[in-house]
């Protein structure tokens, strides 16, 4: 499946990026994810319908504050996420929104990870 953008109220959810316009890798590093292949792996997981992930962003700057994801297993999915220090509110809102999207939009049974 192609990545889907979601509006989560005060937060904007989009696919992770590392291109000439947006590079999430510095924010990922600030969040403790130091693997330089993280964005490429998440992109491949979308394409393979294995794991759908979203960068939880501040809408005016596009800065990544957290990441949420659904790891698929048949008709169910496990919901996970993490936030950069000080951005738990963004994570909480995104977790609720992605769980609702997984259940209503994708027809999955979503459980917390």
TIGUKE-18433 format. One record per atom (N, C-alpha, C): residue in one letter; x, y, z; chain; atom name; residue number from 1. Coordinates in nm, 3 decimals, padded with zeros to 5 digits. Layout:
REM residues N
rest,east,north,up,kette,atom,nr
A,X,Y,Z,A,CA,NUM $
...
***
This chain:
REM residues 113
rest,east,north,up,kette,atom,nr
X,00.085,-00.117,00.000,A,N,1 $
X,00.000,00.000,00.000,A,CA,1 $
X,00.090,00.124,00.000,A,C,1 $
X,00.043,00.227,-00.064,A,N,2 $
X,00.112,00.356,-00.061,A,CA,2 $
X,00.089,00.423,00.075,A,C,2 $
X,00.186,00.497,00.127,A,N,3 $
X,00.165,00.566,00.254,A,CA,3 $
X,00.047,00.663,00.248,A,C,3 $
X,-00.023,00.670,00.358,A,N,4 $
X,-00.142,00.754,00.371,A,CA,4 $
X,-00.115,00.861,00.476,A,C,4 $
X,-00.147,00.985,00.442,A,N,5 $
X,-00.132,01.095,00.537,A,CA,5 $
X,-00.259,01.106,00.619,A,C,5 $
X,-00.244,01.140,00.747,A,N,6 $
X,-00.357,01.148,00.839,A,CA,6 $
X,-00.348,01.279,00.918,A,C,6 $
X,-00.461,01.343,00.936,A,N,7 $
X,-00.469,01.460,01.023,A,CA,7 $
X,-00.512,01.411,01.161,A,C,7 $
X,-00.431,01.440,01.262,A,N,8 $
X,-00.461,01.398,01.399,A,CA,8 $
X,-00.486,01.520,01.487,A,C,8 $
X,-00.576,01.607,01.443,A,N,9 $
X,-00.606,01.727,01.520,A,CA,9 $
X,-00.492,01.826,01.512,A,C,9 $
X,-00.418,01.840,01.621,A,N,10 $
X,-00.307,01.935,01.626,A,CA,10 $
X,-00.181,01.881,01.559,A,C,10 $
X,-00.184,01.759,01.513,A,N,11 $
X,-00.066,01.694,01.459,A,CA,11 $
X,-00.094,01.642,01.319,A,C,11 $
X,00.012,01.636,01.240,A,N,12 $
X,00.005,01.590,01.103,A,CA,12 $
X,00.087,01.462,01.092,A,C,12 $
X,00.028,01.355,01.039,A,N,13 $
X,00.096,01.227,01.027,A,CA,13 $
X,00.125,01.199,00.880,A,C,13 $
X,00.249,01.166,00.852,A,N,14 $
X,00.293,01.138,00.715,A,CA,14 $
X,00.399,01.030,00.719,A,C,14 $
X,00.433,00.978,00.602,A,N,15 $
X,00.540,00.878,00.593,A,CA,15 $
X,00.674,00.943,00.631,A,C,15 $
X,00.762,00.862,00.683,A,N,16 $
X,00.898,00.909,00.710,A,CA,16 $
X,00.964,00.946,00.579,A,C,16 $
X,01.052,01.047,00.584,A,N,17 $
X,01.118,01.093,00.463,A,CA,17 $
X,01.266,01.121,00.486,A,C,17 $
X,01.342,01.104,00.380,A,N,18 $
X,01.483,01.142,00.377,A,CA,18 $
X,01.515,01.175,00.232,A,C,18 $
X,01.476,01.295,00.190,A,N,19 $
X,01.497,01.336,00.052,A,CA,19 $
X,01.546,01.481,00.049,A,C,19 $
X,01.546,01.541,-00.069,A,N,20 $
X,01.600,01.676,-00.081,A,CA,20 $
X,01.510,01.784,-00.020,A,C,20 $
X,01.386,01.750,00.014,A,N,21 $
X,01.294,01.847,00.074,A,CA,21 $
X,01.278,01.829,00.224,A,C,21 $
X,01.271,01.704,00.268,A,N,22 $
X,01.251,01.674,00.411,A,CA,22 $
X,01.343,01.559,00.449,A,C,22 $
X,01.414,01.575,00.559,A,N,23 $
X,01.502,01.470,00.608,A,CA,23 $
X,01.473,01.448,00.757,A,C,23 $
X,01.407,01.336,00.786,A,N,24 $
X,01.370,01.303,00.923,A,CA,24 $
X,01.484,01.241,01.003,A,C,24 $
X,01.595,01.208,00.939,A,N,25 $
X,01.702,01.137,01.010,A,CA,25 $
X,01.758,01.213,01.130,A,C,25 $
X,01.779,01.345,01.126,A,N,26 $
X,01.826,01.413,01.248,A,CA,26 $
X,01.726,01.403,01.364,A,C,26 $
X,01.597,01.414,01.334,A,N,27 $
X,01.496,01.401,01.440,A,CA,27 $
X,01.488,01.258,01.491,A,C,27 $
X,01.506,01.161,01.403,A,N,28 $
X,01.509,01.021,01.447,A,CA,28 $
X,01.627,00.998,01.541,A,C,28 $
X,01.741,01.054,01.507,A,N,29 $
X,01.859,01.042,01.593,A,CA,29 $
X,01.832,01.106,01.729,A,C,29 $
X,01.766,01.221,01.730,A,N,30 $
X,01.732,01.288,01.855,A,CA,30 $
X,01.636,01.203,01.938,A,C,30 $
X,01.560,01.116,01.871,A,N,31 $
X,01.468,01.026,01.940,A,CA,31 $
X,01.530,00.892,01.975,A,C,31 $
X,01.659,00.876,01.946,A,N,32 $
X,01.728,00.753,01.983,A,CA,32 $
X,01.740,00.650,01.872,A,C,32 $
X,01.691,00.681,01.754,A,N,33 $
X,01.699,00.588,01.641,A,CA,33 $
X,01.817,00.633,01.554,A,C,33 $
X,01.926,00.561,01.566,A,N,34 $
X,02.050,00.600,01.498,A,CA,34 $
X,02.078,00.521,01.371,A,C,34 $
X,01.991,00.428,01.335,A,N,35 $
X,02.009,00.347,01.214,A,CA,35 $
X,01.985,00.434,01.090,A,C,35 $
X,02.087,00.456,01.006,A,N,36 $
X,02.069,00.540,00.887,A,CA,36 $
X,01.975,00.479,00.784,A,C,36 $
X,01.946,00.350,00.795,A,N,37 $
X,01.855,00.284,00.703,A,CA,37 $
X,01.711,00.277,00.751,A,C,37 $
X,01.681,00.342,00.862,A,N,38 $
X,01.547,00.333,00.921,A,CA,38 $
X,01.438,00.382,00.825,A,C,38 $
X,01.460,00.496,00.761,A,N,39 $
X,01.358,00.551,00.670,A,CA,39 $
X,01.338,00.458,00.550,A,C,39 $
X,01.446,00.409,00.492,A,N,40 $
X,01.435,00.318,00.377,A,CA,40 $
X,01.364,00.189,00.416,A,C,40 $
X,01.392,00.137,00.535,A,N,41 $
X,01.325,00.015,00.581,A,CA,41 $
X,01.176,00.039,00.599,A,C,41 $
X,01.140,00.152,00.660,A,N,42 $
X,00.998,00.182,00.679,A,CA,42 $
X,00.927,00.197,00.544,A,C,42 $
X,00.993,00.257,00.445,A,N,43 $
X,00.934,00.271,00.312,A,CA,43 $
X,00.910,00.134,00.250,A,C,43 $
X,01.007,00.044,00.262,A,N,44 $
X,00.993,-00.092,00.209,A,CA,44 $
X,00.883,-00.168,00.281,A,C,44 $
X,00.868,-00.146,00.411,A,N,45 $
X,00.764,-00.214,00.487,A,CA,45 $
X,00.625,-00.170,00.444,A,C,45 $
X,00.607,-00.042,00.410,A,N,46 $
X,00.480,00.005,00.355,A,CA,46 $
X,00.450,-00.073,00.228,A,C,46 $
X,00.546,-00.078,00.138,A,N,47 $
X,00.527,-00.141,00.007,A,CA,47 $
X,00.494,-00.290,00.020,A,C,47 $
X,00.550,-00.355,00.122,A,N,48 $
X,00.529,-00.498,00.143,A,CA,48 $
X,00.409,-00.527,00.233,A,C,48 $
X,00.337,-00.423,00.277,A,N,49 $
X,00.223,-00.440,00.370,A,CA,49 $
X,00.263,-00.517,00.496,A,C,49 $
X,00.381,-00.485,00.549,A,N,50 $
X,00.430,-00.546,00.673,A,CA,50 $
X,00.410,-00.455,00.793,A,C,50 $
X,00.444,-00.328,00.775,A,N,51 $
X,00.439,-00.231,00.884,A,CA,51 $
X,00.409,-00.094,00.824,A,C,51 $
X,00.304,-00.031,00.872,A,N,52 $
X,00.271,00.104,00.828,A,CA,52 $
X,00.317,00.200,00.938,A,C,52 $
X,00.396,00.298,00.900,A,N,53 $
X,00.448,00.391,01.001,A,CA,53 $
X,00.420,00.534,00.961,A,C,53 $
X,00.411,00.619,01.063,A,N,54 $
X,00.385,00.761,01.041,A,CA,54 $
X,00.480,00.844,01.126,A,C,54 $
X,00.533,00.948,01.064,A,N,55 $
X,00.603,01.052,01.137,A,CA,55 $
X,00.495,01.144,01.193,A,C,55 $
X,00.496,01.167,01.321,A,N,56 $
X,00.402,01.258,01.385,A,CA,56 $
X,00.470,01.394,01.386,A,C,56 $
X,00.411,01.488,01.313,A,N,57 $
X,00.479,01.614,01.287,A,CA,57 $
X,00.404,01.735,01.340,A,C,57 $
X,00.483,01.836,01.372,A,N,58 $
X,00.430,01.968,01.401,A,CA,58 $
X,00.384,02.024,01.266,A,C,58 $
X,00.257,02.063,01.253,A,N,59 $
X,00.204,02.095,01.120,A,CA,59 $
X,00.264,02.217,01.051,A,C,59 $
X,00.314,02.314,01.125,A,N,60 $
X,00.365,02.434,01.057,A,CA,60 $
X,00.509,02.417,01.010,A,C,60 $
X,00.586,02.329,01.076,A,N,61 $
X,00.726,02.311,01.037,A,CA,61 $
X,00.752,02.175,00.973,A,C,61 $
X,00.665,02.078,00.997,A,N,62 $
X,00.686,01.943,00.947,A,CA,62 $
X,00.788,01.864,01.027,A,C,62 $
X,00.834,01.919,01.140,A,N,63 $
X,00.934,01.852,01.222,A,CA,63 $
X,00.878,01.725,01.287,A,C,63 $
X,00.951,01.615,01.276,A,N,64 $
X,00.912,01.488,01.336,A,CA,64 $
X,00.926,01.497,01.487,A,C,64 $
X,00.817,01.468,01.558,A,N,65 $
X,00.816,01.470,01.704,A,CA,65 $
X,00.805,01.330,01.761,A,C,65 $
X,00.746,01.239,01.683,A,N,66 $
X,00.723,01.102,01.729,A,CA,66 $
X,00.704,01.014,01.605,A,C,66 $
X,00.700,00.884,01.628,A,N,67 $
X,00.669,00.789,01.521,A,CA,67 $
X,00.571,00.687,01.576,A,C,67 $
X,00.469,00.656,01.499,A,N,68 $
X,00.374,00.551,01.535,A,CA,68 $
X,00.367,00.451,01.421,A,C,68 $
X,00.328,00.329,01.453,A,N,69 $
X,00.321,00.228,01.349,A,CA,69 $
X,00.225,00.117,01.381,A,C,69 $
X,00.183,00.051,01.275,A,N,70 $
X,00.100,-00.068,01.283,A,CA,70 $
X,00.178,-00.182,01.218,A,C,70 $
X,00.208,-00.286,01.296,A,N,71 $
X,00.272,-00.405,01.242,A,CA,71 $
X,00.162,-00.504,01.211,A,C,71 $
X,00.150,-00.538,01.083,A,N,72 $
X,00.038,-00.621,01.037,A,CA,72 $
X,00.065,-00.769,01.054,A,C,72 $
X,-00.045,-00.841,01.083,A,N,73 $
X,-00.043,-00.987,01.093,A,CA,73 $
X,-00.182,-01.035,01.054,A,C,73 $
X,-00.203,-01.059,00.925,A,N,74 $
X,-00.335,-01.098,00.876,A,CA,74 $
X,-00.434,-00.984,00.893,A,C,74 $
X,-00.543,-01.011,00.965,A,N,75 $
X,-00.647,-00.910,00.987,A,CA,75 $
X,-00.628,-00.834,01.118,A,C,75 $
X,-00.510,-00.847,01.178,A,N,76 $
X,-00.483,-00.775,01.303,A,CA,76 $
X,-00.353,-00.696,01.288,A,C,76 $
X,-00.332,-00.608,01.384,A,N,77 $
X,-00.211,-00.526,01.384,A,CA,77 $
X,-00.175,-00.487,01.526,A,C,77 $
X,-00.046,-00.472,01.549,A,N,78 $
X,00.004,-00.425,01.678,A,CA,78 $
X,00.044,-00.279,01.661,A,C,78 $
X,-00.006,-00.195,01.750,A,N,79 $
X,00.018,-00.052,01.749,A,CA,79 $
X,00.135,-00.019,01.841,A,C,79 $
X,00.235,00.051,01.787,A,N,80 $
X,00.350,00.091,01.866,A,CA,80 $
X,00.385,00.236,01.837,A,C,80 $
X,00.466,00.294,01.923,A,N,81 $
X,00.511,00.430,01.899,A,CA,81 $
X,00.612,00.475,02.001,A,C,81 $
X,00.679,00.582,01.969,A,N,82 $
X,00.776,00.645,02.058,A,CA,82 $
X,00.774,00.794,02.029,A,C,82 $
X,00.820,00.872,02.125,A,N,83 $
X,00.824,01.017,02.108,A,CA,83 $
X,00.960,01.071,02.150,A,C,83 $
X,01.000,01.178,02.085,A,N,84 $
X,01.118,01.252,02.130,A,CA,84 $
X,01.085,01.312,02.267,A,C,84 $
X,01.185,01.336,02.349,A,N,85 $
X,01.159,01.392,02.482,A,CA,85 $
X,01.074,01.520,02.475,A,C,85 $
X,00.972,01.524,02.560,A,N,86 $
X,00.884,01.640,02.568,A,CA,86 $
X,00.767,01.639,02.471,A,C,86 $
X,00.750,01.530,02.395,A,N,87 $
X,00.644,01.527,02.293,A,CA,87 $
X,00.545,01.412,02.313,A,C,87 $
X,00.521,01.376,02.438,A,N,88 $
X,00.427,01.268,02.468,A,CA,88 $
X,00.284,01.299,02.424,A,C,88 $
X,00.243,01.425,02.428,A,N,89 $
X,00.108,01.461,02.386,A,CA,89 $
X,00.088,01.431,02.238,A,C,89 $
X,00.188,01.458,02.157,A,N,90 $
X,00.179,01.427,02.014,A,CA,90 $
X,00.168,01.277,01.994,A,C,90 $
X,00.247,01.200,02.067,A,N,91 $
X,00.242,01.055,02.057,A,CA,91 $
X,00.105,01.002,02.098,A,C,91 $
X,00.052,01.048,02.210,A,N,92 $
X,-00.078,01.000,02.257,A,CA,92 $
X,-00.189,01.027,02.156,A,C,92 $
X,-00.191,01.146,02.099,A,N,93 $
X,-00.292,01.180,01.999,A,CA,93 $
X,-00.277,01.093,01.875,A,C,93 $
X,-00.154,01.070,01.833,A,N,94 $
X,-00.130,00.990,01.713,A,CA,94 $
X,-00.166,00.844,01.736,A,C,94 $
X,-00.135,00.790,01.852,A,N,95 $
X,-00.171,00.651,01.880,A,CA,95 $
X,-00.322,00.630,01.871,A,C,95 $
X,-00.398,00.722,01.930,A,N,96 $
X,-00.544,00.712,01.924,A,CA,96 $
X,-00.593,00.720,01.781,A,C,96 $
X,-00.539,00.815,01.703,A,N,97 $
X,-00.582,00.835,01.565,A,CA,97 $
X,-00.546,00.716,01.477,A,C,97 $
X,-00.425,00.663,01.491,A,N,98 $
X,-00.382,00.551,01.407,A,CA,98 $
X,-00.459,00.424,01.445,A,C,98 $
X,-00.487,00.404,01.571,A,N,99 $
X,-00.569,00.288,01.612,A,CA,99 $
X,-00.707,00.296,01.547,A,C,99 $
X,-00.767,00.414,01.551,A,N,100 $
X,-00.899,00.434,01.489,A,CA,100 $
X,-00.891,00.412,01.338,A,C,100 $
X,-00.786,00.464,01.273,A,N,101 $
X,-00.769,00.445,01.129,A,CA,101 $
X,-00.751,00.296,01.095,A,C,101 $
X,-00.669,00.227,01.173,A,N,102 $
X,-00.648,00.084,01.149,A,CA,102 $
X,-00.777,00.004,01.160,A,C,102 $
X,-00.858,00.037,01.260,A,N,103 $
X,-00.982,-00.036,01.280,A,CA,103 $
X,-01.090,00.003,01.180,A,C,103 $
X,-01.115,00.133,01.167,A,N,104 $
X,-01.224,00.180,01.080,A,CA,104 $
X,-01.184,00.186,00.934,A,C,104 $
X,-01.065,00.237,00.906,A,N,105 $
X,-01.023,00.256,00.768,A,CA,105 $
X,-00.969,00.131,00.701,A,C,105 $
X,-00.901,00.047,00.780,A,N,106 $
X,-00.838,-00.072,00.722,A,CA,106 $
X,-00.906,-00.203,00.763,A,C,106 $
X,-01.000,-00.195,00.856,A,N,107 $
X,-01.071,-00.316,00.900,A,CA,107 $
X,-00.986,-00.411,00.982,A,C,107 $
X,-00.886,-00.359,01.051,A,N,108 $
X,-00.797,-00.442,01.132,A,CA,108 $
X,-00.842,-00.446,01.277,A,C,108 $
X,-00.805,-00.552,01.345,A,N,109 $
X,-00.818,-00.558,01.490,A,CA,109 $
X,-00.685,-00.508,01.545,A,C,109 $
X,-00.687,-00.394,01.612,A,N,110 $
X,-00.565,-00.329,01.658,A,CA,110 $
X,-00.547,-00.353,01.807,A,C,110 $
X,-00.427,-00.396,01.844,A,N,111 $
X,-00.395,-00.412,01.986,A,CA,111 $
X,-00.268,-00.334,02.017,A,C,111 $
X,-00.256,-00.287,02.142,A,N,112 $
X,-00.135,-00.211,02.179,A,CA,112 $
X,-00.014,-00.302,02.185,A,C,112 $
X,00.101,-00.246,02.153,A,N,113 $
X,00.224,-00.324,02.154,A,CA,113 $
X,00.305,-00.304,02.279,A,C,113 $
***
